Amino acid sequence: MERLTAYVHGMVQGVGFRWWTRSRALELGLTGYAKNLADGRVLVVAEGPRPALDSLLAALRSGKTAGSVDLVVESFGPARGDQSGFHER
């Protein structure tokens, strides 16, 4: 299990993008959350198997989201196991 932390830049603020991210993460069996940041980015934190995290990252970068993604800056680390489900914040 690993943890993905991704900062998503672009026209991604709002419920639609967070809902899309949550739906995709749940399909992949991931836990975590998506949260709007004050500077216009969305923070996505997800935990699960690396192949599922890679799929979520590819989906975020694909441009087929509920927003217009310009850039995704990601980092990986060990899972903390402190998440249950996937939430929009």
N, C-alpha and C positions, 0 to 999 in steps of 0.2 A: 504494500500500500504506500502511496505517495500523496503529496499535497501539491496542487497547482495554485499559484497565486498569479493572476493575470490582471493587468491594467489595460482596459479597452478604451481607445481614443476614437473620437468621431462623433456623429450625431446619434448617440446611444442613450442619452438620458431619458428616463420615463419608464412607465410600467410595461410597455410593449416589449422592449429589449430585455428587461429583467425576466418577464414571463417566458419569453422565447428561450432564454438561457436556462431557466429553471426546468422547463419542459424537456429540453435536450439533455440536461444533466440527469434528470430522473430516468429518461429512457436508457441512459448508459449506466444506471445504477450508482451514481455518484452522490455524495453528501456535500453540503457546503452552503454557500449563499452568493447572491449578487446584490451589490449595493451601489447606489449613486454616490459619487463624491462631489464635494463643493466646487471642484475645478472643472467639472463637465465630463470627467472620466467615469467609467463604471469599474468597480473592483469585483472580480470574480475569484472566489476561493472554493476549490473543489478537492475532495479526497476520494481516492479509490485506486483501482489497478491502473498502472501506467498506460496500457493500450486504450482504456476508456478515457483517461485524461487527454491523451493525444488526439482522440476523436473529437472531444469537446473543443480543444484548441484549434483543430482544423476547421470545425464548424464555425467557430468565432471568426476565423480569418477568411472564410469562404465568401463573405459578402451576402450570404443568403439568410441573414438574420433579420430581426424586426427593426433594425436601425442601419445606419451607414457607418461601417467600421473603417477607419483609416489606418489604425495601427494597433497591434496587440503586443504588449511587453510582458513576457512571462518569466517565471522562475519556478523551479521544482525543489522540493525538500521532503523530509520524512513526514508521514501523516501524523497528526496529533491525536486523532481519534476523538476529538471533542465536538464533532458535528453529528446531528441526526437529521435525516431528510435533506432537502435542498430548499432554501428559503429566499424570498425577495425581501430586502431590507430597505 
